[in-house]
Amino acid sequence: MWGRRRGRRGGRSAEELRVRRREREAALRKARRQEQLVSKRLLREDSAADEGGQDRPDVVPDPLSEDEVLELLRGVQRGSEDRKRSLSQLRWALQNEETQQKFVRLDGSIRTLTGLFTSSLADLQLEAARCLHELSHSSVPTVAEACLPVTSYLLTYLSGHSLEFTELCLYTLGNLVVESEAVRKQLLPQGIIPVLASCIQSPHEAVLEGVGYVLSQLLQAKEAPTEIIPLVLDSVLPQHMLRLVCSGLKAGMGVAVEFAWCLHYIICRHKDNMVLLALGAVPALTSLLLDLASEIPQDAPEGLELCFLQQHPFLAQECLWLLNNLTADDPFFCSALLSLDLLPALLQLLTCSQMATVLALTVLCNIAEKGRFQCQRLLCQPLLPRLLPLLALPDPEAMGQCLELLHLLFLHCPEAAADFTRHGGHQALEQHQSTPELQERAQALLDMVRQPPGAPSACQATLPAFS
């Protein structure tokens, strides 16, 4: 496809480039989602520690027979002092999906659990919540839908009780909403969005992270653009999400990452983001990026996102994901990033890590494809000197984005090609003529730089020379 551009300056249309980049970014987002997020989550570690390690995540109990499951249910129903032990045994058994299905088919099983979940005995209530949490983790939709009667109680109990109990309710809800549209349709009229809007103001990090998990699950639903995102944007959730993302170093990195994903899903799936604009999303995120960029050591080794890699490894990348989606198809956001002087921070992030390099280059491509004026603003920064070393990177993804950015710059500002050539860019491109996945694009750029030079650069007075 790049070959169609050889020998002429016009090149591929901006729309073709945009479509190609969107396809590549979709693959990247999928890979990131699989790496960072799981569809469902289990909270077994705390209870395992309390009970001597019975709930080992790597050990799944054998399936029980119908009679064994029925006997467990009868034990739970008896009003004896052994009821808590029976509940604990049931919770262990429900870690097996075959046993889960047998249990929900039993008449009165969910009704019994619901009764214990709503009882006044705190120890039984917590153990019943753990049983429901195990059921919510099932990959079988009928199991999740069997839990429908308990959803209103899960919402009610988010306003009080112990932190462990609240956290269990949150993650149980998050597991249920991702599996079943019927559950989501029941929870929305019950007021899950206002309840989450109240919970997001909690001072407890564990609760905040759980709220972020539930919300991110809801925002991934197929009906989210029409039925869920408008409700979220009409609530106080967006302002608190922004606050928590930008204060992640204080509120907790897990919290910041969860709500960064929430903002990511809203921006990806909703065209009108004026609410986020009005709340100052662009200056807030750019300020955060500038703060992070100032922390990057000059001699940072490859893969070191921040000088605090071990504690907070992904925050810069999460912010870049958001900026990428804000700038992808919106000239206003691109102009905002330029006027807010974000470019120096983006240039620092070019050498931060492999993923940050790709994402920062993608944001720069989003800006450059808007036209000559935006390219001139980019060239007024030391952009070309920062791009030349990237042409020696071994990573083909970063290299491809770098070549695409150069193409956009040369397309809209032909004088940039002359500047690039005068300082060794021609030789850097020639090195990739023998790289199979890059040679066609490298050759297309070489054809562009071989054109007669145009007028002197509009930023000639301020563009630093290569050294």
C-alpha positions in Angstrom: 0.0 0.0 0.0 2.9 2.3 0.7 4.2 1.6 -2.8 1.3 3.6 -4.3 2.9 6.7 -2.9 6.3 6.2 -4.6 7.6 9.0 -6.9 4.9 11.5 -6.0 4.5 13.9 -3.2 0.7 13.6 -2.6 0.8 10.2 -0.9 -2.0 8.4 0.7 -5.0 10.4 1.9 -5.3 11.4 5.5 -8.4 9.2 5.8 -6.6 6.1 4.7 -3.8 6.8 7.2 -6.4 7.3 10.0 -8.2 4.0 9.2 -4.9 2.1 9.2 -3.8 3.7 12.5 -7.2 3.0 14.1 -6.9 -0.7 13.1 -3.5 -0.9 14.6 -4.6 0.9 17.8 -7.6 -1.5 18.2 -5.1 -4.4 18.2 -3.0 -2.6 20.8 -6.0 -1.8 23.0 -7.1 -5.5 22.9 -3.6 -6.6 23.9 -3.5 -4.1 26.7 -6.9 -5.1 27.9 -6.0 -8.7 28.0 -2.8 -7.9 29.9 -4.2 -5.5 32.4 -7.8 -6.5 32.9 -9.6 -9.7 33.4 -13.3 -10.1 32.7 -14.0 -11.2 36.3 -12.2 -11.1 39.5 -12.1 -13.1 42.7 -11.4 -12.0 46.2 -10.2 -15.1 47.9 -6.9 -14.1 49.4 -8.2 -12.4 52.6 -10.6 -15.2 53.5 -7.9 -17.8 52.7 -5.5 -16.1 55.1 -8.2 -16.0 57.8 -9.0 -19.7 57.5 -5.6 -21.3 57.1 -5.3 -21.2 53.3 -8.3 -23.4 52.4 -9.1 -21.2 49.4 -6.1 -21.7 47.2 -6.7 -20.0 43.8 -4.7 -22.7 42.1 -6.6 -25.6 43.6 -10.2 -26.3 42.2 -12.3 -28.8 44.2 -13.7 -31.8 42.5 -17.4 -31.6 41.4 -19.9 -32.8 43.9 -22.8 -35.1 43.0 -26.4 -33.9 43.1 -26.9 -35.6 46.4 -23.8 -34.0 48.0 -24.9 -30.5 46.8 -28.4 -31.1 48.2 -26.9 -32.2 51.6 -24.8 -29.0 51.7 -27.9 -26.9 51.0 -29.8 -28.7 53.8 -26.9 -28.1 56.1 -27.0 -24.3 55.3 -30.8 -24.3 55.9 -30.7 -25.9 59.3 -30.7 -23.4 62.2 -27.9 -25.1 64.0 -24.6 -23.7 65.3 -22.8 -25.6 62.5 -24.5 -23.3 59.8 -21.4 -21.2 59.4 -19.2 -24.3 58.8 -21.7 -25.6 56.3 -21.6 -22.2 54.5 -17.8 -22.3 54.4 -18.0 -25.8 52.9 -20.5 -24.6 50.4 -18.2 -21.7 49.4 -15.3 -24.1 48.8 -17.5 -26.4 46.7 -18.8 -23.5 44.6 -15.3 -22.9 43.3 -16.1 -25.7 40.9 -18.3 -24.6 37.9 -20.1 -27.9 37.6 -21.1 -27.7 41.3 -22.2 -24.1 40.8 -24.7 -25.2 38.0 -26.0 -28.0 40.2 -26.5 -25.7 43.1 -28.5 -23.0 41.2 -30.8 -25.6 39.8 -31.8 -26.7 43.3 -35.2 -25.3 44.4 -34.7 -22.6 47.0 -30.9 -22.5 46.8 -30.5 -18.8 45.9 -33.5 -17.9 48.1 -31.6 -19.5 51.1 -28.4 -17.7 50.3 -30.3 -14.4 49.9 -31.9 -14.9 53.3 -28.5 -15.5 55.0 -27.0 -12.6 53.1 -29.7 -10.3 54.5 -29.6 -11.7 58.0 -28.6 -9.7 61.1 -25.8 -12.2 62.0 -22.6 -10.6 60.6 -20.5 -13.8 60.3 -23.2 -15.6 58.4 -23.9 -12.6 56.2 -20.2 -12.3 55.2 -20.0 -16.0 54.5 -23.1 -15.9 52.3 -21.6 -12.9 50.5 -18.5 -15.0 49.7 -20.7 -17.8 48.4 -22.5 -15.3 46.1 -19.2 -13.9 45.0 -18.1 -17.4 43.9 -21.3 -17.8 41.9 -20.8 -14.4 40.3 -17.4 -15.6 38.9 -19.0 -18.3 36.9 -18.6 -18.2 33.1 -22.0 -19.8 32.6 -24.6 -17.0 32.0 -27.5 -19.0 33.7 -25.5 -19.0 36.9 -25.2 -15.2 36.9 -28.8 -14.8 36.0 -29.8 -17.0 38.9 -28.3 -14.3 41.2 -30.8 -11.7 39.9 -32.9 -11.7 43.1 -29.9 -10.6 45.2 -28.8 -7.6 43.1 -31.0 -5.0 44.9 -29.5 -6.1 48.2 -26.0 -5.9 46.8 -26.7 -2.2 46.0 -28.2 -1.5 49.3 -25.3 -2.9 51.3 -22.8 -0.7 49.4 -23.8 2.2 51.8 -22.5 0.6 55.0 -21.1 -2.5 56.8 -17.5 -3.5 56.9 -14.9 -2.6 54.3 -14.5 -6.3 53.4 -18.3 -6.7 53.0 -18.6 -3.6 50.8 -15.6 -4.7 48.7 -17.2 -8.2 48.2 -20.5 -6.6 47.1 -18.7 -4.4 44.6 -16.7 -7.1 43.0 -19.8 -9.4 42.9 -21.7 -6.7 41.1 -18.8 -6.2 38.7 -18.7 -9.9 37.9 -22.5 -10.1 37.4 -22.9 -7.1 35.1 -20.2 -8.2 32.6 -21.8 -11.6 32.1 -25.5 -10.8 31.7 -27.5 -8.2 29.9 -30.5 -9.2 32.1 -28.5 -8.3 35.2 -27.6 -4.9 33.8 -31.1 -4.1 32.7 -32.3 -4.9 36.3 -29.5 -2.8 38.0 -29.9 0.4 35.9 -33.5 1.1 37.1 -32.5 0.1 40.6 -30.0 3.0 40.6 -26.6 1.5 40.2 -25.2 4.7 38.7 -26.3 7.0 41.6 -25.1 4.4 44.1 -21.6 4.3 42.4 -21.6 8.1 42.4 -22.0 8.0 46.2 -19.4 5.2 46.7 -16.8 7.1 44.6 -16.6 9.7 47.3 -15.5 7.1 49.9 -12.1 7.7 51.6 -11.2 4.0 51.4 -8.9 2.9 48.6 -10.3 -0.6 48.4 -13.8 0.7 47.9 -12.7 3.2 45.2 -10.9 0.5 43.3 -14.0 -1.7 43.5 -16.1 1.2 42.2 -13.8 1.6 39.3 -14.0 -2.1 38.5 -17.8 -2.1 38.5 -17.9 1.0 36.4 -15.4 -0.2 33.8 -17.4 -3.4 33.4 -20.6 -1.5 32.8 -18.9 0.9 30.3 -17.8 -2.1 28.2 -21.3 -3.4 27.7 -22.7 -3.3 24.2 -25.6 -1.0 25.3 -23.2 1.4 27.1 -23.1 4.2 24.5 -26.9 4.7 24.5 -28.0 3.5 28.0 -25.1 3.7 30.4 -22.6 6.4 29.4 -25.3 9.2 29.3 -26.3 8.3 32.9 -22.6 8.4 33.9 -22.0 11.8 32.3 -25.1 13.2 34.0 -23.8 12.2 37.4 -20.9 13.4 39.6 -18.9 10.4 38.5 -16.8 12.2 35.8 -15.4 14.9 38.0 -14.4 12.3 40.6 -12.9 10.0 38.0 -10.7 12.8 36.8 -9.7 13.8 40.3 -8.7 10.2 41.2 -6.8 9.6 37.9 -4.8 12.8 38.5 -4.2 12.2 42.2 -3.3 8.5 41.6 0.0 8.8 43.4 -1.9 9.8 46.6 -5.2 7.9 46.2 -3.6 4.7 45.0 -2.3 3.5 41.7 -4.9 0.7 41.4 -7.6 3.3 41.7 -6.0 5.6 39.1 -5.7 2.8 36.6 -9.3 1.6 37.0 -10.7 5.1 36.4 -8.3 5.8 33.6 -9.8 2.8 31.9 -13.3 4.2 32.6 -12.4 7.5 31.0 -10.9 5.5 28.1 -14.1 3.6 27.5 -16.2 6.7 27.6 -14.0 8.6 25.2 -13.8 5.6 22.8 -17.5 4.9 22.7 -19.1 8.4 23.1 -18.9 11.1 20.5 -20.0 14.1 22.5 -17.5 14.5 25.4 -18.3 18.1 26.2 -18.9 17.1 29.8 -15.3 16.0 30.1 -14.1 19.1 28.3 -16.1 21.4 30.7 -14.5 19.6 33.7 -11.1 20.4 32.4 -10.0 17.0 31.3 -7.4 18.3 28.8 -5.5 20.6 31.2 -5.8 18.1 34.1 -4.3 15.2 32.1 -1.7 17.4 30.4 -0.6 18.8 33.8 -0.3 15.2 35.0 1.8 14.3 32.0 4.1 17.3 32.6 4.5 16.3 36.2 5.3 12.7 35.2 7.7 13.8 32.5 9.6 15.9 35.0 10.3 12.8 37.0 11.8 10.8 34.2 15.6 10.4 34.7 17.7 11.2 31.6 19.5 7.9 31.8 16.4 5.8 32.3 17.0 2.2 31.0 14.7 0.7 28.4 11.3 -0.3 29.9 11.5 2.2 32.8 8.2 4.1 32.5 8.9 6.4 35.4 11.6 6.7 38.1 9.1 5.0 40.3 8.6 2.0 38.0 8.0 -0.5 40.8 5.3 1.5 42.6 3.5 3.1 39.6 4.4 1.4 36.3 1.6 2.3 34.0 0.3 5.7 34.8 2.1 7.6 32.0 0.8 5.0 29.5 -2.8 5.2 30.8 -2.7 9.0 30.3 -1.3 8.6 26.8 -4.1 6.2 25.9 -6.6 8.9 27.0 -4.8 11.6 25.0 -4.7 9.4 22.0 -8.5 8.9 22.1 -9.1 12.6 22.7 -7.0 13.7 19.7 -7.8 10.9 17.3 -10.6 12.6 15.3 -10.9 16.0 17.0 -9.0 19.1 15.8 -10.1 20.9 18.9 -8.3 18.6 21.2 -5.2 18.7 19.0 -5.2 22.5 19.2 -5.7 22.4 22.9 -2.6 20.2 23.4 -0.6 22.6 21.3 -1.9 25.7 23.1 -1.3 24.1 26.5 2.3 23.5 25.6 2.1 19.7 26.0 4.6 19.0 23.3 7.8 19.2 25.5 6.3 16.5 27.8 5.4 14.3 24.8 8.9 14.6 23.5 10.3 13.5 26.8 8.1 10.5 26.8 9.4 9.4 23.3 12.3 7.7 25.0 10.5 6.6 28.2 9.7 3.0 27.2 8.6 0.9 24.2 4.9 1.3 24.8 5.1 4.9 25.8 7.2 5.6 22.6 4.5 4.1 20.4 1.7 5.9 22.2 3.5 9.3 22.2 4.2 8.9 18.5 0.5 8.0 17.9 -0.6 11.2 19.6 1.9 13.2 17.5 0.5 11.5 14.4 -3.0 12.5 15.4 -1.9 16.1 15.5 0.2 16.0 12.4 -2.5 14.6 10.2 -4.7 17.7 10.9 -2.6 19.7 8.4 0.2 22.2 7.7 -0.4 24.6 10.6 -0.3 21.8 13.1 2.9 20.3 11.5 4.6 23.7 11.6 3.8 23.9 15.3 5.3 20.5 15.8 8.4 21.5 13.9 8.9 24.5 16.1 9.8 22.0 18.8 13.0 19.9 18.6 10.9 17.1 17.1 13.1 16.1 14.2 16.2 15.7 16.4 14.2 13.4 18.7 12.9 11.3 15.8 16.3 10.6 14.2 17.5 8.3 17.0 14.2 6.5 17.0 15.0 5.3 13.4 17.6 3.0 15.0 15.1 1.3 17.4 14.7 -2.5 17.0 10.9 -2.4 17.7 9.0 -2.5 14.4 5.8 -1.0 16.0 7.6 2.1 17.2 9.5 2.3 14.0 6.3 2.1 11.9 4.8 4.9 13.9 7.9 7.0 13.5 7.9 6.5 9.7 4.2 7.4 9.6 4.8 10.6 11.5 7.7 11.6 9.2 5.4 10.9 6.2 2.8 13.3 7.6 5.4 16.0 8.3 6.9 15.7 4.8 3.5 15.7 3.2 2.3 18.9 4.9 5.6 20.6 5.3 8.0 19.6 2.4 10.7 21.8 3.8 10.9 19.5 6.8 12.2 16.7 4.4 15.0 19.0 3.4 15.9 19.7 7.0 15.8 16.0 7.8 18.0 15.1 4.9 20.7 17.8 5.7 21.3 16.2 9.1 21.6 12.5 8.2 18.0 11.4 7.9 18.5 10.1 4.4 21.2 7.6 5.7 19.0 6.6 8.6 16.1 5.7 6.2 18.4 3.8 3.8 19.3 1.4 6.7 15.8 0.0 6.6 15.7 -0.7 2.9 16.6 -4.3 3.8 14.1 -4.7 6.6 11.2 -6.6 5.1 8.4 -5.1 7.2 9.8 -1.5 6.8 11.5 -1.4 3.5 8.5 -0.3 1.5 7.6 2.6 3.8 11.3 3.6 4.1 11.6 3.7 0.3 8.4 5.8 0.1 9.9 8.4 2.5 13.2 8.3 0.6 11.3 9.1 -2.6 9.7 12.1 -0.8 13.0 13.5 0.5 14.6 13.2 -2.9 12.1 15.8 -4.3 13.6 19.3 -4.9 13.6 21.2 -1.6 10.7 23.7 -1.1 10.7 27.0 0.6 12.7 27.5 3.8 11.2 26.1 6.9 8.7 28.4 8.6 10.4 27.5 11.9 13.9 27.8 10.6 14.8 30.4 13.2 13.7 28.3 16.1 14.2 24.7 15.0 17.4 23.5 16.7 20.1 22.0 14.4 20.9 18.3 14.7 24.1 17.6 16.5 
